[in-house]
Amino acid sequence: MNNLIIEATKYTPEIVFDREKSLLEIRGKSYPENTSIFYAPVFEWLEEYFENAGDEKITVNMELIYFNSSSSKILMDFCDVLDAAASDGKNIMVNWIYEEDDEDGLEFGEEFQEDLESVTFNLVQKSIG
Amino acid sequence: MLSDLYEFKKDLSKRGVFFCLSGPISQNLVAEIGSTLEQKMSLEDTSKSTVLRVFSTVVENAQNIMRYSDEKEETLSLGIIAVGYEGNHYFVLCGNMVENDKVEGLRKKLVKLQKMDKNQLKEYYREQRRKPPPEESKGAGLGFIDMAKKASRTIEFDFKKINDKFSFFSMKTVI
């Protein structure tokens, strides 16, 4: 199984899912015109990944500077997939990384944290500069 | 027309508008407008949260035009977006044509949001995010709720009937 690497554009985030390192990272802005088309390969990759993953520690870093409302829904679906895998016995830690004075970024993280039951979900503040 | 251009610009400034675009809106344009506005607001020492909220409101409005404007040229959707500053707040104006038979549904949706306070909007957003998108929606159906949630005042809107087929929908969001 290959790693999933999608380069960032002006309105889509960088995606680096590294199977060897058990490290999944989404970083940047997300407001594509069609969110489901952009994220389809992400969900396909995850499905195959979790089928083959063992009990290794999996780290997911979500560092989204900005996302539009339809991305917000997809990101929730993404977190739900992680949560389901965690309740299925996978060892998953999610870091929700937000900038120091981004109130909405923190609020979204808190909401995801409340909604998820099985993954370890950390809110990580990134200082500027 | 040429000599009126300065008057037109002056009129926009008088209304606090520092950015205005009327015509076809595309995804690439949205990205460029967004980053230019970000740059401008950073020069004015605007807080990160405010910059992101204005950026977000512009994106949601522009993508609404792209998805729902009933004034189209082939695949391009037409509308108008303006961003301004008045009384210590940024505001975003957005307008596009809609077919008359969609007006009542849209009005109902927006009146419902106008009546909600911050916490109700937050809850409603979370509730709707859990649901499959409404049938007529080409996005997640969350755009208006998102804007109302990020606004510092109640969102304002208006429908102006143009002819038997179309009305002009306009909306103002104060950040």
Interface residues (C-beta under 8 A of the other chain):
Chain A: K10 Y11 Y31 P32 E33 T35 I65 Y66 N68 S69 S70 S72 K73 I74 M76 E99 E100 D101 D102 E103 D104 G105 E111 D115 I128
Chain B: Q27 N28 V30 A31 E32 S35 S47 K48 S49 L52 R53 F55 S56 V59 E60 Q63 M66 R126 R129 R130 P133 G139 A140 L142 G143 I145 D146 K150
